[in-house]
Amino acid sequence: MYLIVEENQNCSAEERVFSSSGEEKIVLSVQVETPDSSVSWCDVVGVEESGQFTHAKAVQVEDSGAGLAWLVYGGLWGLRFRKKGDTTEWSLENKRQWGEPFKVLDISAQDIHFQSSSR
């Protein structure tokens, strides 16, 4: 999988190649380090070109440090996060929200809430 995140208003640019396996899954929230250096559960969405929001997704990848891991990714403009419980609309201008190109999380998936397949 060749992941390209363009330079944009949401986050910095990033290009990476990952060896992926399995089917992608829709991600609703993740437990990550926040800009204030705390670790919290956060809602996550993908950001497409021009700031349109879409589902964040995850796929299993090979990680040089950990073996298998989950790659959580969004659109051409990366991922956007807000702390769980914050119900404000998604916005690139909201200072309580932040963007990152992607996240690589532990294969155990303890830090990921996936969309239920029954939805």
Kinemage of the C-alpha trace (Angstrom):
@kinemage 1
@onewidth
@group {chain A} dominant
@subgroup {mainchain}
@vectorlist {calphas} color= white
{ca met a 1} P 0.000 0.000 0.000
{ca tyr a 2} L 1.411 3.361 -1.025
{ca leu a 3} L 0.084 6.037 1.346
{ca ile a 4} L 0.252 9.663 0.213
{ca val a 5} L -0.923 12.565 2.358
{ca glu a 6} L -0.651 15.877 0.541
{ca glu a 7} L 0.511 19.109 2.212
{ca asn a 8} L -2.692 20.705 3.502
{ca gln a 9} L -4.481 22.689 6.231
{ca asn a 10} L -5.037 19.586 8.391
{ca cys a 11} L -1.531 18.104 8.758
{ca ser a 12} L 1.933 17.809 7.271
{ca ala a 13} L 2.630 15.852 4.097
{ca glu a 14} L 3.758 12.244 4.319
{ca glu a 15} L 4.542 9.447 1.869
{ca arg a 16} L 5.051 5.873 3.049
{ca val a 17} L 4.952 2.362 1.668
{ca phe a 18} L 3.382 -0.370 3.809
{ca ser a 19} L 3.000 -4.080 3.180
{ca ser a 20} L -0.681 -4.582 3.969
{ca ser a 21} L -2.770 -7.697 4.472
{ca gly a 22} L -6.426 -8.391 5.076
{ca glu a 23} L -9.474 -6.255 4.528
{ca glu a 24} L -9.769 -2.660 5.626
{ca lys a 25} L -12.154 -1.792 8.451
{ca ile a 26} L -13.909 1.464 9.324
{ca val a 27} L -12.553 3.086 12.494
{ca leu a 28} L -14.751 5.146 14.842
{ca ser a 29} L -12.283 6.032 17.609
{ca val a 30} L -8.738 5.395 18.791
{ca gln a 31} L -6.765 5.816 21.988
{ca val a 32} L -3.844 8.125 21.133
{ca glu a 33} L -1.540 10.745 22.552
{ca thr a 34} L -3.171 14.166 22.273
{ca pro a 35} L -1.458 17.524 21.629
{ca asp a 36} L -1.413 18.176 25.412
{ca ser a 37} L 0.629 14.920 25.843
{ca ser a 38} L -2.174 13.015 27.571
{ca val a 39} L -3.467 9.695 26.246
{ca ser a 40} L -7.198 9.744 25.511
{ca trp a 41} L -9.884 8.043 23.486
{ca cys a 42} L -10.592 10.233 20.468
{ca asp a 43} L -13.099 10.195 17.633
{ca val a 44} L -11.360 10.057 14.276
{ca val a 45} L -12.320 10.784 10.671
{ca gly a 46} L -10.491 10.948 7.374
{ca val a 47} L -10.050 14.258 5.596
{ca glu a 48} L -10.291 14.381 1.824
{ca glu a 49} L -9.050 17.074 -0.517
{ca ser a 50} L -10.757 20.446 0.095
{ca gly a 51} L -11.528 19.522 3.712
{ca gln a 52} L -14.374 17.050 3.192
{ca phe a 53} L -14.716 14.508 6.022
{ca thr a 54} L -15.026 10.767 5.495
{ca his a 55} L -14.556 7.518 7.412
{ca ala a 56} L -11.162 6.697 8.867
{ca lys a 57} L -10.036 3.173 7.961
{ca ala a 58} L -7.556 0.611 9.253
{ca val a 59} L -5.714 -2.269 7.668
{ca gln a 60} L -3.112 -4.659 9.056
{ca val a 61} L 0.439 -3.855 7.962
{ca glu a 62} L 3.953 -5.083 8.611
{ca asp a 63} L 5.757 -2.712 10.997
{ca ser a 64} L 9.552 -2.881 11.221
{ca gly a 65} L 9.511 -2.457 15.002
{ca ala a 66} L 6.491 -4.458 16.098
{ca gly a 67} L 5.875 -7.065 13.398
{ca leu a 68} L 2.183 -6.726 12.551
{ca ala a 69} L 0.327 -3.518 13.393
{ca trp a 70} L -2.808 -1.588 12.427
{ca leu a 71} L -2.397 1.336 10.039
{ca val a 72} L -5.173 3.878 10.659
{ca tyr a 73} L -5.500 6.262 7.729
{ca gly a 74} L -7.890 8.745 6.167
{ca gly a 75} L -8.015 10.656 2.915
{ca leu a 76} L -5.549 12.754 0.923
{ca trp a 77} L -5.417 15.195 3.859
{ca gly a 78} L -4.899 12.534 6.562
{ca leu a 79} L -6.822 12.008 9.813
{ca arg a 80} L -8.639 14.454 12.111
{ca phe a 81} L -9.113 13.828 15.849
{ca arg a 82} L -11.254 15.223 18.668
{ca lys a 83} L -11.451 13.976 22.231
{ca lys a 84} L -14.280 11.526 22.933
{ca gly a 85} L -17.327 13.360 24.248
{ca asp a 86} L -16.676 16.522 22.219
{ca thr a 87} L -19.768 16.802 20.013
{ca thr a 88} L -18.764 19.886 18.023
{ca glu a 89} L -18.920 19.575 14.249
{ca trp a 90} L -15.776 18.460 12.455
{ca ser a 91} L -13.863 21.527 11.295
{ca leu a 92} L -10.337 22.343 10.168
{ca glu a 93} L -10.632 25.622 12.093
{ca asn a 94} L -11.579 24.091 15.477
{ca lys a 95} L -8.568 24.463 17.809
{ca arg a 96} L -9.757 21.534 19.989
{ca gln a 97} L -9.356 19.216 16.998
{ca trp a 98} L -6.065 18.275 15.345
{ca gly a 99} L -4.773 16.441 12.303
{ca glu a 100} L -2.097 13.844 11.627
{ca pro a 101} L -1.127 12.014 8.434
{ca phe a 102} L -1.808 8.500 9.861
{ca lys a 103} L -1.338 6.344 12.966
{ca val a 104} L 0.311 2.941 13.399
{ca leu a 105} L -1.209 1.143 16.399
{ca asp a 106} L -0.637 -2.165 18.164
{ca ile a 107} L -1.937 -5.303 16.460
{ca ser a 108} L -3.985 -6.201 19.565
{ca ala a 109} L -6.462 -3.454 18.503
{ca gln a 110} L -7.053 -2.568 22.175
{ca asp a 111} L -6.635 1.082 21.164
{ca ile a 112} L -9.121 0.952 18.276
{ca his a 113} L -12.925 0.911 18.146
{ca phe a 114} L -14.060 -0.418 14.782
{ca gln a 115} L -17.498 0.104 13.258
{ca ser a 116} L -19.629 -2.941 13.950
{ca ser a 117} L -20.163 -5.117 10.883
{ca ser a 118} L -23.895 -5.161 11.655
{ca arg a 119} L -24.251 -1.424 10.944
